[in-house]
Amino acid sequence: MEFLKIKKTGNDRTKRIEELEKRIKKIEKIPSEASDTKKTLEFTGLLKPKKDIEKPEKFLEEVHNVVKEAVEMGTIKIDTTVKDIMSVGVKIVQPEDDLRKVLSILSEYKITGLPVVLKDKIVGIVSQSDIIKIMNERGIINPERDVVELSQLEKLKVNDIMTKNPIVINQNEKITDASDLMYKRDVERLPVVDDKNNLVGIITREDIIRGMTDEFFVKSMQTSGGVIETNIDKLINIVENRGSVTVESLSKELGIPPDQIEEWARILEERGMVEIEYPPLGSTKLRKKK
């Protein structure tokens, strides 16, 4: 039998067990995948949390409201669709897969949930929180021996714990619709389906914010009087006039951090306005579009 040791928190065994029990009780109260990911992962040590995987609820609400207001007032019309920014080649599992396989995929790809697919149709979602909950319920986490009996996960199937009839979104919907749905249902991600209800991708809160930022960025260039517009115009003009210029030089000339220059360059490249060159040595360069 294989074991995965849980890191000890002290020399007093009784005290450690009491602390573990308190933490288990907290985890058992977690209702869904949108729960406190960080605490769950820190408790088990089984998975490493993805950077910035958690977004404060207040922040998400503010983003949601700002975008809704902008759309309703006609400040900036959002044209980006879910299909434009969704991730494809999504990792999936099937209902009859065992939970040890699921845990392995979650850990390898540093993700917190997987769509469950049967014959190209999405039939459920399985998350790290589901696995933590079942491990506690079935005694797979053993605080007496400070171990997690991973071999026991092979006896449990995805179908036993998955959330059935998951919330999905059509690939042709706008990202504002996805934002609205995520906020109202308090979920971190949405499986994306086509008109035949086949799974074609997945979209996360981070994808939505990136999509909105990109669109605001591009459309702000069409307005007047903005600081962004002025600096972007300068950047494009410099590249056009010189043919090629390093990010480091642009940063010094415009007084803008290099990482911000690179982010702008990425968006401009996607829209065919500049080209990015990554030389083996030296700073990243922006080139005039050929």
SVG drawing of the C-alpha trace seen along z (x, -y; Angstrom):
<svg xmlns="http://www.w3.org/2000/svg" viewBox="-28 -65 51 67">
<polyline fill="none" stroke="black" stroke-width="0.4" points="0.0,0.0 1.3,-3.5 1.2,-6.4 1.6,-10.2 2.8,-11.7 1.2,-14.9 3.7,-17.4 3.7,-17.4 2.8,-20.6 4.4,-20.0 5.8,-17.5 2.6,-17.2 0.7,-14.4 -2.6,-15.1 -2.4,-18.8 -1.7,-17.9 -4.6,-15.6 -7.0,-18.2 -5.7,-20.7 -6.2,-18.3 -9.7,-17.6 -10.5,-21.3 -9.1,-21.7 -11.1,-18.7 -14.3,-20.2 -13.6,-23.4 -13.0,-21.6 -16.2,-19.5 -18.1,-22.8 -16.8,-23.7 -19.9,-23.6 -18.5,-23.7 -15.5,-24.2 -15.7,-27.9 -14.6,-27.4 -11.4,-28.3 -9.0,-26.6 -5.9,-27.8 -6.8,-26.4 -7.8,-23.1 -4.5,-22.7 -2.4,-23.8 -4.2,-21.3 -3.4,-18.3 -0.1,-19.2 -1.3,-17.1 -1.6,-20.0 0.2,-23.2 -2.2,-26.1 -2.0,-27.9 -0.8,-31.5 -3.6,-34.0 -6.2,-31.2 -8.3,-33.0 -9.9,-36.3 -11.4,-38.3 -15.2,-38.3 -15.3,-42.0 -12.9,-42.4 -14.9,-40.1 -18.1,-41.9 -16.5,-45.3 -15.3,-44.0 -18.7,-42.5 -20.5,-45.7 -18.1,-48.0 -18.4,-45.9 -22.2,-45.7 -22.5,-49.4 -20.1,-50.2 -22.2,-48.0 -25.5,-49.4 -24.3,-53.0 -22.7,-52.4 -19.3,-53.5 -17.5,-50.6 -19.4,-47.9 -17.9,-44.4 -17.7,-42.3 -15.4,-39.6 -17.0,-36.2 -16.3,-33.2 -14.8,-31.4 -12.3,-34.2 -10.6,-33.7 -11.5,-30.1 -8.8,-27.5 -9.0,-24.5 -7.5,-21.1 -9.1,-20.8 -8.0,-18.0 -11.0,-15.7 -12.0,-12.6 -14.7,-10.0 -17.3,-8.9 -15.6,-5.5 -12.1,-6.9 -10.9,-6.4 -10.1,-9.3 -6.4,-8.6 -6.2,-9.3 -8.1,-12.6 -5.8,-13.6 -2.8,-12.9 -4.1,-15.1 -5.0,-18.0 -1.5,-17.9 0.4,-17.6 -1.4,-20.4 -1.9,-22.6 -5.6,-22.9 -8.5,-22.7 -11.3,-21.0 -12.0,-18.8 -14.9,-18.4 -16.4,-14.9 -17.2,-13.8 -19.1,-10.9 -19.3,-10.5 -18.2,-14.1 -21.0,-15.4 -20.2,-17.0 -22.0,-15.2 -20.4,-16.6 -17.5,-18.5 -15.1,-17.0 -13.0,-19.2 -10.3,-19.1 -12.9,-20.0 -14.9,-16.9 -11.9,-14.7 -11.0,-16.3 -14.5,-15.8 -14.7,-12.2 -11.3,-11.5 -12.5,-12.8 -15.9,-11.0 -14.3,-7.6 -11.4,-7.9 -8.8,-8.0 -7.2,-10.8 -5.9,-9.2 -5.0,-11.7 -4.0,-8.9 -1.2,-7.8 -0.6,-11.1 -1.1,-9.5 -3.3,-9.7 -4.0,-6.2 -3.9,-7.0 -4.5,-3.4 -8.1,-3.8 -8.8,-6.4 -8.6,-3.8 -11.7,-2.2 -13.7,-5.4 -15.0,-6.5 -15.6,-10.0 -19.3,-9.2 -19.5,-8.8 -18.6,-12.4 -18.9,-14.6 -21.4,-17.5 -23.9,-16.4 -25.7,-18.7 -22.9,-21.4 -23.4,-25.0 -22.1,-25.5 -21.9,-28.4 -22.2,-28.4 -19.0,-29.4 -20.9,-32.2 -22.0,-34.1 -20.3,-37.3 -17.8,-37.3 -20.1,-39.7 -22.6,-36.9 -19.9,-34.6 -18.9,-37.2 -22.6,-37.5 -23.1,-33.8 -19.9,-33.2 -20.8,-35.9 -24.4,-34.8 -23.5,-31.1 -20.2,-31.9 -18.0,-29.5 -14.4,-29.8 -14.8,-28.4 -17.3,-27.4 -17.1,-24.5 -17.8,-25.8 -20.0,-23.9 -21.0,-24.3 -24.6,-24.3 -24.7,-20.5 -23.7,-20.6 -20.3,-19.1 -17.5,-20.3 -15.1,-22.6 -13.2,-24.5 -13.2,-26.0 -13.2,-29.6 -12.0,-31.0 -12.4,-34.3 -8.9,-35.1 -9.7,-34.6 -12.6,-37.0 -10.7,-39.7 -7.9,-39.3 -10.5,-39.5 -12.1,-42.6 -8.7,-44.3 -7.6,-43.5 -10.8,-45.0 -10.8,-48.1 -7.1,-48.5 -7.7,-48.4 -10.9,-50.6 -9.3,-53.1 -6.9,-53.8 -9.9,-55.0 -10.9,-57.6 -9.2,-60.9 -7.4,-62.4 -6.4,-59.3 -3.0,-58.6 -3.1,-55.1 -3.9,-56.4 -1.1,-58.9 1.6,-56.4 0.4,-53.7 0.5,-56.2 4.0,-57.1 5.1,-53.4 3.6,-52.7 5.2,-55.8 8.6,-54.9 8.5,-51.4 7.2,-52.6 10.0,-55.2 12.9,-53.1 11.8,-49.7 13.0,-47.9 13.4,-48.9 14.0,-47.1 11.5,-46.9 14.2,-48.3 14.6,-51.4 10.9,-51.9 10.6,-51.6 13.2,-54.3 11.8,-56.6 8.1,-56.4 8.7,-56.0 6.6,-52.8 7.7,-49.5 9.1,-46.9 6.4,-44.3 3.7,-46.8 5.4,-47.5 5.5,-43.7 1.8,-43.3 0.9,-46.1 3.1,-44.6 1.4,-41.2 -2.0,-42.8 -0.7,-44.9 0.9,-41.8 -2.3,-39.8 -4.0,-42.6 -1.2,-42.7 0.2,-46.1 3.7,-45.1 5.9,-42.0 7.7,-40.8 11.2,-39.3 12.8,-37.3 16.5,-37.2 18.7,-34.6 20.6,-37.4 19.5,-40.9 16.1,-42.6 12.9,-41.7 12.4,-43.8 9.4,-45.2 9.5,-45.4 7.6,-47.2 5.0,-44.9 6.2,-43.7"/>
</svg>
